[in-house]
Amino acid sequence: MGRGDIFFAGLAKTALREKIRERLKAYAIDEVFEDELISDLIAQKHYYCSINALRPTHFRKRFRPGSGVNGYDFEGLFLTSHWRKVSWTQCLDPKTREDIIETALRDAVQSIVAARKTRFPVCEKCGQTPSTEIDHVSPEFAEIARYAMDTMTQEDLDEAISNFDWWKEEPFALSKNCPAMLYTFEAHKTAQLQAVCKECHLSNAKERRAARTRK
């Protein structure tokens, strides 16, 4: 999809985003309201609602502690008085099944990531700034996830997604015996990780992109 192309309701993504943001300014925290445009967007573009024929009828903004003056959670009313957090902004770049599984794989290795940051509290690249992130130097995490998903059959994929209970607040997770999970943990036994600050993380990524371009 090209930049500026019509995305939904006759609008490009940027125009649609601004239109919805402007509408939401009219509503106070906890005020319940209806909005056909947002309802339609979520029903047709949300990764879960679109495949399960779910359409929110009402909305409200809920105060989120620690989010600042303008921060809030956005909730939709589904089915019979069932409120659920739902992101209209994510509908502008809808998740695929592969996106959901990759996120689950990232979540699964957080203990490995946390251990690396604990072991190296100072950035391993610049040696000056506290390490706040983990860089998968080799192979990159996206590559690990891609090969991990290749170990799953179509049946594995369908079963994993069908077991996802979106109504619960807990994030989607794969079973420990899932082939993709087994591959991901095995790959992390030899993966080169680096505890870095944000600036060095971005620098590493830029260097890898440049190296790929030169090939």
N, CA, C and O of each residue as an XYZ file, in Angstrom:
860
protein
N       0.846     -1.200      0.000
C       0.000      0.000      0.000
C       0.876      1.242      0.000
O       1.720      1.408      0.881
N       0.681      2.116     -0.982
C       1.502      3.307     -1.093
C       1.102      4.383     -0.097
O      -0.037      4.434      0.365
N       2.063      5.240      0.223
C       1.797      6.330      1.152
C       0.740      7.266      0.563
O       0.855      7.706     -0.580
N      -0.280      7.560      1.350
C      -1.332      8.445      0.891
C      -2.479      7.739      0.202
O      -3.468      8.373     -0.166
N      -2.355      6.403      0.020
C      -3.439      5.649     -0.606
C      -4.650      5.579      0.327
O      -4.502      5.650      1.547
N      -5.832      5.442     -0.242
C      -7.047      5.294      0.551
C      -6.971      4.003      1.354
O      -6.724      2.933      0.796
N      -7.183      4.102      2.651
C      -7.072      2.939      3.531
C      -8.427      2.455      4.033
O      -8.715      1.259      4.014
N      -9.278      3.420      4.493
C     -10.567      3.033      5.070
C     -11.504      4.236      5.062
O     -11.090      5.365      5.323
N     -12.762      3.976      4.762
C     -13.794      5.021      4.768
C     -13.419      6.224      3.909
O     -13.740      7.365      4.240
N     -12.738      5.951      2.808
C     -12.371      7.024      1.892
C     -11.215      7.877      2.343
O     -10.975      8.942      1.774
N     -10.483      7.430      3.367
C      -9.385      8.223      3.919
C      -8.070      7.453      3.900
O      -8.055      6.228      4.018
N      -6.982      8.176      3.754
C      -5.657      7.589      3.906
C      -5.383      7.446      5.407
O      -6.093      8.031      6.225
N      -4.356      6.669      5.770
C      -4.086      6.401      7.189
C      -3.867      7.677      7.995
O      -4.428      7.828      9.081
N      -3.070      8.578      7.482
C      -2.755      9.805      8.226
C      -4.019     10.626      8.480
O      -4.239     11.099      9.595
N      -4.842     10.794      7.456
C      -6.078     11.572      7.604
C      -7.050     10.879      8.556
O      -7.727     11.533      9.349
N      -7.112      9.560      8.471
C      -8.005      8.802      9.351
C      -7.554      8.913     10.800
O      -8.376      9.084     11.700
N      -6.255      8.817     11.023
C      -5.711      8.936     12.383
C      -6.054     10.301     12.982
O      -6.504     10.386     14.125
N      -5.843     11.350     12.220
C      -6.113     12.695     12.713
C      -7.607     12.917     12.955
O      -7.988     13.586     13.916
N      -8.438     12.367     12.100
C      -9.883     12.529     12.256
C     -10.375     11.870     13.542
O     -11.188     12.443     14.268
N      -9.881     10.672     13.819
C     -10.303      9.964     15.035
C      -9.768     10.670     16.269
O     -10.495     10.836     17.249
N      -8.520     11.086     16.238
C      -7.950     11.791     17.384
C      -8.743     13.058     17.693
O      -8.979     13.379     18.858
N      -9.145     13.761     16.668
C      -9.912     14.996     16.859
C     -11.267     14.682     17.484
O     -11.732     15.418     18.354
N     -11.900     13.604     17.050
C     -13.192     13.214     17.624
C     -13.066     12.851     19.103
O     -13.919     13.211     19.914
N     -12.005     12.142     19.441
C     -11.843     11.661     20.812
C     -11.589     12.796     21.809
O     -11.832     12.639     23.006
N     -11.101     13.934     21.316
C     -10.858     15.073     22.204
C     -12.151     15.575     22.844
O     -12.118     16.223     23.891
N     -13.287     15.276     22.216
C     -14.568     15.784     22.714
C     -15.078     15.003     23.921
O     -16.030     15.431     24.574
N     -14.457     13.862     24.228
C     -14.978     13.012     25.298
C     -14.066     13.009     26.521
O     -12.842     12.944     26.412
N     -14.690     13.079     27.667
C     -13.958     13.077     28.934
C     -13.648     11.640     29.361
O     -14.234     10.689     28.842
N     -12.733     11.496     30.300
C     -12.414     10.192     30.859
C     -13.687      9.582     31.468
O     -14.424     10.262     32.182
N     -13.934      8.322     31.186
C     -15.084      7.545     31.682
C     -16.416      7.882     31.004
O     -17.440      7.273     31.317
N     -16.409      8.836     30.090
C     -17.640      9.143     29.375
C     -17.888      8.071     28.308
O     -17.013      7.795     27.488
N     -19.062      7.480     28.323
C     -19.411      6.443     27.352
C     -19.990      7.102     26.101
O     -20.856      7.973     26.192
N     -19.508      6.681     24.942
C     -19.973      7.307     23.702
C     -20.003      6.290     22.556
O     -19.424      5.208     22.649
N     -20.685      6.662     21.490
C     -20.751      5.842     20.286
C     -19.994      6.539     19.160
O     -19.934      7.767     19.102
N     -19.418      5.735     18.267
C     -18.746      6.303     17.101
C     -18.735      5.241     16.009
O     -17.992      4.263     16.094
N     -19.549      5.433     15.000
C     -19.705      4.451     13.936
C     -18.391      4.205     13.181
O     -18.082      3.072     12.812
N     -17.635      5.263     12.962
C     -16.385      5.136     12.224
C     -15.408      4.219     12.964
O     -14.833      3.312     12.362
N     -15.220      4.449     14.262
C     -14.286      3.635     15.040
C     -14.811      2.207     15.170
O     -14.034      1.254     15.115
N     -16.124      2.054     15.341
C     -16.720      0.709     15.433
C     -16.443     -0.082     14.160
O     -16.043     -1.245     14.216
N     -16.658      0.556     13.018
C     -16.436     -0.115     11.739
C     -14.953     -0.442     11.534
O     -14.608     -1.519     11.047
N     -14.087      0.495     11.910
C     -12.651      0.289     11.749
C     -12.192     -0.929     12.536
O     -11.474     -1.780     12.009
N     -12.605     -1.014     13.796
C     -12.196     -2.136     14.642
C     -12.789     -3.448     14.138
O     -12.105     -4.471     14.112
N     -14.045     -3.421     13.742
C     -14.705     -4.640     13.265
C     -14.042     -5.192     12.009
O     -13.991     -6.406     11.813
N     -13.539     -4.310     11.164
C     -12.994     -4.756      9.882
C     -11.467     -4.876      9.837
O     -10.925     -5.615      9.015
N     -10.772     -4.146     10.725
C      -9.313     -4.126     10.635
C      -8.582     -4.720     11.844
O      -7.403     -5.057     11.737
N      -9.253     -4.854     12.983
C      -8.594     -5.412     14.162
C      -8.289     -6.884     13.920
O      -9.135     -7.625     13.421
N      -7.068     -7.309     14.277
C      -6.618     -8.666     13.947
C      -7.497     -9.763     14.536
O      -7.606    -10.836     13.943
N      -8.127     -9.526     15.683
C      -8.969    -10.551     16.309
C     -10.440    -10.330     15.979
O     -11.150    -11.270     15.621
N     -10.886     -9.112     16.097
C     -12.303     -8.811     15.853
C     -12.717     -9.125     14.423
O     -13.831     -9.591     14.184
N     -11.824     -8.871     13.471
C     -12.180     -9.057     12.067
C     -12.445    -10.516     11.714
O     -13.287    -10.796     10.861
N     -11.741    -11.454     12.355
C     -11.935    -12.866     12.026
C     -12.962    -13.536     12.932
O     -13.314    -14.697     12.726
N     -13.439    -12.802     13.933
C     -14.437    -13.377     14.843
C     -15.752    -12.602     14.832
O     -16.594    -12.773     15.714
N     -15.915    -11.752     13.828
C     -17.160    -10.996     13.641
C     -17.573    -10.240     14.905
O     -18.728    -10.307     15.325
N     -16.628     -9.526     15.503
C     -16.897     -8.750     16.703
C     -16.889     -7.261     16.378
O     -15.981     -6.765     15.712
N     -17.901     -6.561     16.852
C     -17.994     -5.119     16.589
C     -18.387     -4.402     17.874
O     -19.464     -4.659     18.411
N     -17.544     -3.514     18.377
C     -17.883     -2.758     19.582
C     -18.993     -1.758     19.305
O     -19.060     -1.174     18.223
N     -19.850     -1.567     20.274
C     -20.981     -0.647     20.086
C     -20.764      0.696     20.773
O     -21.279      1.718     20.320
N     -20.007      0.695     21.861
C     -19.734      1.920     22.614
C     -18.263      1.942     23.018
O     -17.563      0.932     22.948
N     -17.814      3.128     23.444
C     -16.414      3.288     23.834
C     -16.309      4.159     25.083
O     -17.244      4.860     25.471
N     -15.123      4.082     25.694
C     -14.811      4.984     26.802
C     -13.292      5.061     26.958
O     -12.567      4.126     26.619
N     -12.840      6.184     27.474
C     -11.427      6.372     27.786
C     -11.271      6.192     29.299
O     -12.018      6.773     30.087
N     -10.292      5.382     29.684
C     -10.081      5.095     31.102
C      -8.709      5.598     31.525
O      -7.712      5.374     30.837
N      -8.670      6.279     32.664
C      -7.410      6.814     33.158
C      -6.413      5.687     33.401
O      -6.747      4.668     34.006
N      -5.196      5.879     32.926
C      -4.127      4.898     33.126
C      -3.082      5.500     34.065
O      -2.393      6.447     33.685
N      -2.953      4.973     35.274
C      -1.987      5.510     36.240
C      -0.576      5.566     35.662
O      -0.105      4.616     35.037
N       0.082      6.692     35.884
C       1.458      6.853     35.431
C       1.612      7.189     33.962
O       2.728      7.212     33.444
N       0.501      7.451     33.280
C       0.573      7.711     31.844
C       0.630      9.205     31.507
O       0.681      9.575     30.334
N       0.621     10.054     32.521
C       0.673     11.485     32.257
C      -0.711     12.091     32.108
O      -1.726     11.413     32.271
N      -0.732     13.366     31.799
C      -1.989     14.118     31.732
C      -2.917     13.600     30.639
O      -4.122     13.470     30.857
N      -2.367     13.308     29.473
C      -3.199     12.931     28.334
C      -3.260     11.424     28.073
O      -3.872     10.990     27.097
N      -2.639     10.635     28.928
C      -2.612      9.192     28.701
C      -3.881      8.505     29.185
O      -4.451      8.880     30.210
N      -4.313      7.505     28.447
C      -5.489      6.741     28.855
C      -5.532      5.417     28.114
O      -4.871      5.244     27.090
N      -6.326      4.470     28.645
C      -6.612      3.225     27.950
C      -7.922      3.412     27.205
O      -8.826      4.098     27.683
N      -8.019      2.806     26.045
C      -9.222      2.907     25.223
C      -9.954      1.575     25.278
O      -9.364      0.528     25.013
N     -11.226      1.611     25.618
C     -12.000      0.379     25.765
C     -13.252      0.403     24.888
O     -13.868      1.446     24.666
N     -13.602     -0.790     24.398
C     -14.816     -0.944     23.615
C     -15.784     -1.860     24.332
O     -15.373     -2.746     25.081
N     -17.073     -1.646     24.103
C     -18.106     -2.486     24.708
C     -18.533     -3.531     23.678
O     -19.023     -3.191     22.601
N     -18.340     -4.811     24.023
C     -18.659     -5.911     23.130
C     -19.731     -6.811     23.740
O     -19.911     -6.849     24.957
N     -20.419     -7.517     22.893
C     -21.364     -8.541     23.331
C     -22.296     -8.004     24.406
O     -22.897     -6.943     24.240
N     -22.417     -8.741     25.514
C     -23.345     -8.334     26.579
C     -22.576     -7.647     27.709
O     -22.100     -8.295     28.642
N     -22.467     -6.341     27.604
C     -21.833     -5.534     28.651
C     -20.416     -5.976     28.968
O     -20.009     -5.964     30.130
N     -19.657     -6.366     27.950
C     -18.287     -6.806     28.150
C     -17.317     -5.745     27.631
O     -17.131     -5.598     26.423
N     -16.696     -4.998     28.570
C     -15.714     -3.983     28.195
C     -14.356     -4.640     28.007
O     -13.970     -5.525     28.771
N     -13.630     -4.195     26.973
C     -12.317     -4.774     26.684
C     -11.418     -3.702     26.081
O     -11.847     -2.925     25.228
N     -10.159     -3.667     26.535
C      -9.198     -2.748     25.927
C      -9.049     -3.123     24.457
O      -8.913     -4.297     24.114
N      -9.076     -2.127     23.608
C      -8.915     -2.371     22.181
C      -8.242     -1.146     21.569
O      -8.626     -0.011     21.851
N      -7.247     -1.382     20.739
C      -6.485     -0.277     20.172
C      -6.940      0.037     18.757
O      -6.760     -0.770     17.845
N      -7.525      1.198     18.579
C      -7.913      1.605     17.226
C      -6.681      1.979     16.411
O      -6.683      1.849     15.187
N      -5.623      2.447     17.088
C      -4.415      2.826     16.360
C      -3.749      1.609     15.720
O      -3.189      1.712     14.629
N      -3.809      0.460     16.391
C      -3.226     -0.747     15.818
C      -3.998     -1.209     14.586
O      -3.461     -1.932     13.747
N      -5.243     -0.796     14.479
C      -6.040     -1.167     13.305
C      -5.538     -0.467     12.043
O      -5.865     -0.880     10.931
N      -4.748      0.585     12.215
C      -4.194      1.278     11.058
C      -3.033      0.490     10.452
O      -2.689      0.673      9.285
N      -2.443     -0.376     11.249
C      -1.396     -1.297     10.788
C      -1.728     -2.669     11.372
O      -1.059     -3.124     12.300
N      -2.745     -3.324     10.840
C      -3.263     -4.571     11.420
C      -2.201     -5.651     11.588
O      -1.346     -5.835     10.722
N      -2.265     -6.362     12.711
C      -1.348     -7.464     12.966
C      -1.722     -8.680     12.130
O      -2.897     -8.925     11.858
N      -0.722     -9.423     11.736
C      -0.951    -10.694     11.066
C      -0.798    -11.809     12.094
O      -0.358    -11.577     13.220
N      -1.163    -13.009     11.693
C      -0.978    -14.155     12.581
C       0.496    -14.314     12.939
O       0.830    -14.663     14.071
N       1.373    -14.057     11.973
C       2.804    -14.173     12.210
C       3.289    -13.120     13.212
O       4.171    -13.398     14.024
N       2.714    -11.914     13.158
C       3.073    -10.862     14.121
C       2.746    -11.305     15.545
O       3.530    -11.094     16.470
N       1.571    -11.926     15.704
C       1.120    -12.366     17.025
C       2.048    -13.439     17.582
O       2.407    -13.410     18.759
N       2.434    -14.385     16.728
C       3.305    -15.470     17.173
C       4.706    -14.947     17.483
O       5.327    -15.385     18.451
N       5.213    -14.012     16.670
C       6.535    -13.454     16.942
C       6.558    -12.725     18.288
O       7.529    -12.828     19.036
N       5.489    -11.991     18.591
C       5.404    -11.311     19.888
C       5.412    -12.315     21.026
O       6.059    -12.095     22.049
N       4.689    -13.427     20.851
C       4.652    -14.468     21.883
C       6.041    -15.070     22.097
O       6.421    -15.375     23.227
N       6.790    -15.237     21.022
C       8.146    -15.771     21.132
C       9.061    -14.782     21.849
O       9.903    -15.184     22.653
N       8.899    -13.500     21.563
C       9.685    -12.470     22.262
C       9.384    -12.500     23.763
O      10.290    -12.450     24.594
N       8.102    -12.581     24.087
C       7.707    -12.614     25.495
C       8.300    -13.833     26.201
O       8.682    -13.758     27.369
N       8.374    -14.954     25.485
C       8.828    -16.211     26.084
C      10.292    -16.165     26.510
O      10.683    -16.862     27.446
N      11.109    -15.351     25.830
C      12.544    -15.317     26.156
C      12.917    -14.113     27.014
O      14.094    -13.769     27.119
N      11.939    -13.478     27.620
C      12.236    -12.305     28.439
C      13.134    -12.628     29.631
O      13.888    -11.767     30.083
N      13.064    -13.857     30.145
C      13.933    -14.218     31.271
C      15.396    -14.242     30.819
O      16.290    -13.883     31.585
N      15.632    -14.661     29.588
C      16.988    -14.676     29.036
C      17.476    -13.242     28.835
O      18.621    -12.914     29.145
N      16.598    -12.404     28.317
C      16.921    -10.997     28.095
C      17.226    -10.295     29.425
O      18.199     -9.550     29.538
N      16.378    -10.549     30.423
C      16.561     -9.913     31.731
C      17.878    -10.342     32.369
O      18.559     -9.533     33.000
N      18.233    -11.607     32.204
C      19.482    -12.112     32.791
C      20.695    -11.426     32.167
O      21.673    -11.127     32.853
N      20.621    -11.182     30.868
C      21.740    -10.512     30.183
C      21.898     -9.078     30.688
O      23.017     -8.626     30.931
N      20.793     -8.369     30.846
C      20.858     -6.982     31.331
C      21.367     -6.930     32.765
O      22.081     -5.999     33.138
N      21.006     -7.922     33.568
C      21.488     -7.979     34.956
C      22.992     -8.222     34.983
O      23.714     -7.642     35.794
N      23.447     -9.078     34.094
C      24.868     -9.413     34.032
C      25.707     -8.250     33.518
O      26.851     -8.069     33.935
N      25.126     -7.455     32.602
C      25.846     -6.313     32.022
C      25.013     -5.042     32.206
O      24.329     -4.618     31.275
N      25.060     -4.435     33.381
C      24.246     -3.235     33.656
C      24.695     -1.994     32.880
O      23.953     -1.018     32.768
N      25.917     -2.043     32.348
C      26.428     -0.929     31.543
C      26.520     -1.394     30.095
O      26.912     -2.529     29.823
N      26.160     -0.516     29.177
C      26.148     -0.832     27.753
C      27.443     -1.513     27.322
O      28.536     -0.995     27.551
N      27.305     -2.674     26.699
C      28.474     -3.442     26.269
C      29.175     -2.814     25.066
O      30.319     -3.164     24.774
N      28.521     -1.905     24.374
C      29.139     -1.307     23.182
C      29.896     -0.029     23.515
O      31.078      0.098     23.195
N      29.209      0.927     24.164
C      29.886      2.201     24.456
C      30.577      2.198     25.815
O      31.499      2.979     26.053
N      30.127      1.316     26.702
C      30.756      1.205     28.016
C      30.528      2.396     28.922
O      31.239      2.556     29.914
N      29.545      3.243     28.603
C      29.330      4.460     29.384
C      27.910      4.607     29.924
O      27.711      5.133     31.019
N      26.935      4.150     29.164
C      25.532      4.363     29.495
C      24.901      3.081     30.038
O      25.257      1.988     29.599
N      23.965      3.202     30.991
C      23.293      1.993     31.494
C      22.631      1.215     30.350
O      22.066      1.810     29.433
N      22.703     -0.082     30.413
C      22.071     -0.910     29.376
C      20.575     -0.997     29.674
O      20.168     -1.345     30.782
N      19.782     -0.681     28.683
C      18.328     -0.697     28.855
C      17.648     -1.670     27.892
O      16.463     -1.970     28.039
N      18.412     -2.165     26.897
C      17.829     -3.034     25.881
C      18.785     -4.170     25.551
O      19.977     -4.107     25.854
N      18.248     -5.203     24.929
C      19.079     -6.316     24.480
C      19.035     -6.381     22.963
O      17.960     -6.414     22.364
N      20.202     -6.398     22.350
C      20.306     -6.497     20.896
C      20.649     -7.940     20.526
O      21.630     -8.501     21.014
N      19.831     -8.526     19.663
C      20.167     -9.832     19.096
C      21.125     -9.560     17.940
O      20.702     -9.309     16.811
N      22.416     -9.613     18.239
C      23.429     -9.271     17.254
C      23.456    -10.297     16.119
O      23.453     -9.937     14.942
N      23.484    -11.574     16.489
C      23.518    -12.628     15.472
C      23.041    -13.952     16.078
O      23.608    -14.433     17.059
N      22.004    -14.530     15.491
C      21.146    -13.964     14.449
C      20.179    -12.941     15.053
O      19.936    -12.958     16.260
N      19.627    -12.053     14.223
C      18.643    -11.098     14.704
C      17.380    -11.847     15.121
O      17.105    -12.940     14.626
N      16.619    -11.251     16.033
C      15.454    -11.971     16.548
C      14.447    -12.279     15.441
O      13.830    -13.344     15.443
N      14.281    -11.360     14.506
C      13.336    -11.585     13.416
C      13.695    -12.840     12.631
O      12.818    -13.561     12.156
N      14.999    -13.092     12.499
C      15.445    -14.296     11.785
C      15.137    -15.550     12.593
O      14.690    -16.559     12.049
N      15.383    -15.471     13.908
C      15.055    -16.603     14.779
C      13.566    -16.905     14.696
O      13.164    -18.060     14.558
N      12.755    -15.862     14.781
C      11.303    -16.048     14.751
C      10.846    -16.633     13.419
O       9.950    -17.476     13.378
N      11.462    -16.184     12.338
C      11.069    -16.683     11.015
C      11.343    -18.184     10.889
O      10.492    -18.937     10.415
N      12.521    -18.610     11.311
C      12.846    -20.034     11.256
C      12.013    -20.826     12.253
O      11.647    -21.973     11.997
N      11.714    -20.203     13.398
C      10.886    -20.873     14.402
C       9.502    -21.168     13.842
O       8.964    -22.259     14.033
N       8.933    -20.192     13.151
C       7.595    -20.390     12.581
C       7.602    -21.397     11.437
O       6.584    -22.025     11.147
N       8.760    -21.548     10.786
C       8.874    -22.547      9.721
C       8.772    -23.968     10.268
O       8.488    -24.906      9.522
N       9.005    -24.128     11.580
C       8.909    -25.465     12.183
C       7.454    -25.846     12.466
O       7.163    -26.996     12.797
N       6.548    -24.883     12.337
C       5.143    -25.137     12.645
C       4.380    -25.517     11.376
O       4.533    -24.888     10.329
N       3.569    -26.543     11.489
C       2.704    -26.922     10.379
C       1.501    -25.987     10.354
O       1.289    -25.218     11.291
N       0.721    -26.051      9.291
C      -0.500    -25.260      9.214
C      -1.423    -25.600     10.370
O      -2.102    -24.731     10.917
N      -1.441    -26.872     10.734
C      -2.266    -27.326     11.859
C      -1.786    -26.715     13.172
O      -2.597    -26.331     14.015
N      -0.462    -26.626     13.345
C       0.115    -26.002     14.546
C      -0.300    -24.532     14.634
O      -0.682    -24.042     15.697
N      -0.217    -23.843     13.499
C      -0.564    -22.418     13.452
C      -2.035    -22.201     13.791
O      -2.378    -21.341     14.603
N      -2.895    -22.991     13.158
C      -4.334    -22.843     13.390
C      -4.688    -23.129     14.851
O      -5.505    -22.429     15.449
N      -4.063    -24.167     15.417
C      -4.358    -24.535     16.804
C      -3.881    -23.457     17.767
O      -4.572    -23.124     18.730
N      -2.695    -22.914     17.502
C      -2.147    -21.877     18.382
C      -3.055    -20.666     18.437
O      -3.344    -20.156     19.519
N      -3.510    -20.197     17.283
C      -4.363    -19.018     17.231
C      -5.745    -19.305     17.809
O      -6.329    -18.456     18.483
N      -6.264    -20.496     17.544
C      -7.604    -20.831     18.045
C      -7.636    -20.921     19.568
O      -8.694    -20.758     20.175
N      -6.489    -21.179     20.188
C      -6.425    -21.266     21.653
C      -6.254    -19.903     22.315
O      -6.218    -19.810     23.542
N      -6.148    -18.849     21.515
C      -5.953    -17.504     22.040
C      -7.278    -16.951     22.554
O      -8.219    -16.752     21.786
N      -7.340    -16.704     23.863
C      -8.541    -16.131     24.468
C      -8.335    -14.627     24.631
O      -7.771    -14.172     25.626
N      -8.794    -13.868     23.650
C      -8.573    -12.425     23.635
C      -9.275    -11.714     24.788
O      -8.878    -10.612     25.165
N     -10.307    -12.327     25.349
C     -11.071    -11.681     26.413
C     -10.292    -11.603     27.722
O     -10.631    -10.806     28.597
N      -9.267    -12.411     27.863
C      -8.448    -12.356     29.070
C      -7.365    -11.291     28.899
O      -6.916    -11.022     27.785
N      -6.959    -10.700     29.997
C      -5.948     -9.646     29.941
C      -4.551    -10.200     29.676
O      -3.676     -9.473     29.206
N      -4.331    -11.501     29.979
C      -3.024    -12.089     29.772
C      -2.679    -12.091     28.283
O      -3.548    -12.351     27.450
N      -1.434    -11.808     27.943
C      -1.046    -11.795     26.528
C      -1.069    -13.192     25.925
O      -0.984    -14.190     26.641
N      -1.183    -13.253     24.621
C      -1.177    -14.522     23.914
C       0.146    -15.244     24.146
O       1.215    -14.638     24.065
N       0.069    -16.541     24.435
C       1.277    -17.334     24.676
C       1.169    -18.677     23.965
O       0.077    -19.221     23.800
N       2.309    -19.199     23.550
C       2.367    -20.512     22.920
C       2.678    -21.559     23.985
O       3.269    -21.242     25.018
N       2.287    -22.783     23.739
C       2.582    -23.856     24.689
C       4.084    -24.127     24.691
O       4.764    -23.899     23.691
N       4.591    -24.611     25.810
C       6.029    -24.861     25.936
C       6.513    -25.920     24.959
O       7.685    -25.933     24.582
N       5.617    -26.803     24.553
C       5.993    -27.877     23.643
C       5.800    -27.511     22.174
O       6.044    -28.335     21.293
N       5.371    -26.303     21.911
C       5.182    -25.849     20.534
C       6.533    -25.881     19.811
O       7.526    -25.415     20.370
N       6.603    -26.413     18.593
C       7.879    -26.482     17.866
C       8.589    -25.136     17.774
O       9.815    -25.074     17.869
N       7.835    -24.065     17.591
C       8.445    -22.733     17.483
C       9.104    -22.324     18.796
O      10.168    -21.705     18.791
N       8.483    -22.666     19.911
C       9.056    -22.355     21.221
C      10.347    -23.140     21.430
O      11.354    -22.586     21.873
N      10.313    -24.424     21.111
C      11.493    -25.271     21.284
C      12.650    -24.752     20.439
O      13.788    -24.701     20.905
N      12.364    -24.369     19.208
C      13.410    -23.834     18.330
C      13.980    -22.531     18.887
O      15.195    -22.332     18.893
N      13.103    -21.648     19.354
C      13.537    -20.335     19.844
C      14.468    -20.459     21.041
O      15.490    -19.776     21.108
N      14.120    -21.322     21.980
C      14.983    -21.502     23.153
C      16.297    -22.172     22.769
O      17.348    -21.841     23.318
N      16.239    -23.106     21.833
C      17.472    -23.771     21.393
C      18.382    -22.753     20.697
O      19.596    -22.771     20.898
N      17.802    -21.865     19.879
C      18.584    -20.860     19.165
C      19.266    -19.897     20.128
O      20.354    -19.397     19.842
N      18.633    -19.636     21.262
C      19.209    -18.687     22.215
C      20.384    -19.266     23.004
O      21.066    -18.542     23.729
N      20.615    -20.562     22.862
C      21.778    -21.160     23.532
C      23.072    -20.720     22.855
O      24.125    -20.688     23.492
N      23.000    -20.386     21.586
C      24.201    -19.975     20.843
C      24.100    -18.563     20.251
O      25.065    -18.063     19.674
N      22.932    -17.920     20.393
C      22.745    -16.581     19.831
C      23.680    -15.577     20.514
O      23.937    -15.674     21.714
N      24.179    -14.627     19.746
C      25.036    -13.572     20.283
C      24.164    -12.400     20.713
O      23.578    -11.710     19.879
N      24.085    -12.181     22.018
C      23.287    -11.096     22.566
C      24.208    -10.003     23.099
O      25.358    -10.262     23.451
N      23.692     -8.794     23.152
C      24.471     -7.676     23.671
C      23.555     -6.736     24.445
O      22.543     -6.272     23.918
N      23.910     -6.461     25.687
C      23.156     -5.504     26.504
C      23.624     -4.106     26.133
O      24.801     -3.777     26.279
N      22.696     -3.286     25.652
C      23.085     -1.977     25.122
C      22.131     -0.867     25.572
O      21.037     -1.132     26.070
N      22.567      0.363     25.387
C      21.694      1.513     25.587
C      20.886      1.690     24.290
O      21.200      1.068     23.275
N      19.877      2.515     24.324
C      19.021      2.694     23.152
C      19.800      3.216     21.960
O      19.597      2.764     20.833
N      20.693      4.167     22.205
C      21.444      4.766     21.102
C      22.338      3.738     20.412
O      22.430      3.720     19.184
N      22.989      2.891     21.186
C      23.861      1.869     20.601
C      23.046      0.772     19.916
O      23.496      0.173     18.940
N      21.850      0.516     20.431
C      20.973     -0.463     19.791
C      20.616      0.013     18.383
O      20.668     -0.755     17.423
N      20.258      1.278     18.278
C      19.931      1.852     16.976
C      21.154      1.863     16.066
O      21.043      1.623     14.863
N      22.316      2.141     16.641
C      23.556      2.176     15.869
C      23.887      0.794     15.318
O      24.293      0.664     14.163
N      23.714     -0.239     16.142
C      23.967     -1.616     15.695
C      23.060     -1.988     14.528
O      23.500     -2.569     13.536
N      21.777     -1.638     14.671
C      20.802     -1.965     13.627
C      21.163     -1.260     12.320
O      21.049     -1.842     11.241
N      21.599     -0.001     12.426
C      21.988      0.773     11.243
C      23.198      0.142     10.564
O      23.263      0.075      9.337
N      24.152     -0.319     11.361
C      25.347     -0.950     10.810
C      24.998     -2.245     10.085
O      25.570     -2.544      9.036
N      24.063     -3.013     10.637
C      23.669     -4.272      9.991
C      22.936     -4.002      8.679
O      23.140     -4.709      7.692
N      22.081     -2.974      8.670
C      21.382     -2.630      7.424
C      22.379     -2.219      6.344
O      22.239     -2.590      5.179
N      23.374     -1.456      6.744
C      24.392     -1.006      5.795
C      25.202     -2.192      5.255
O      25.547     -2.237      4.074
N      25.496     -3.149      6.139
C      26.247     -4.328      5.723
C      25.455     -5.162      4.720
O      26.018     -5.698      3.765
N      24.143     -5.267      4.944
C      23.299     -6.032      4.016
C      23.222     -5.350      2.660
O      23.157     -6.009      1.622
N      23.230     -4.020      2.682
C      23.159     -3.250      1.436
C      24.410     -3.445      0.607
O      24.349     -3.482     -0.622
N      25.565     -3.571      1.288
C      26.848     -3.706      0.576
C      27.013     -5.080     -0.072
O      27.826     -5.248     -0.981
N      26.240     -6.061      0.398
C      26.385     -7.421     -0.145
C      25.837     -7.514     -1.567
O      25.877     -8.583     -2.175
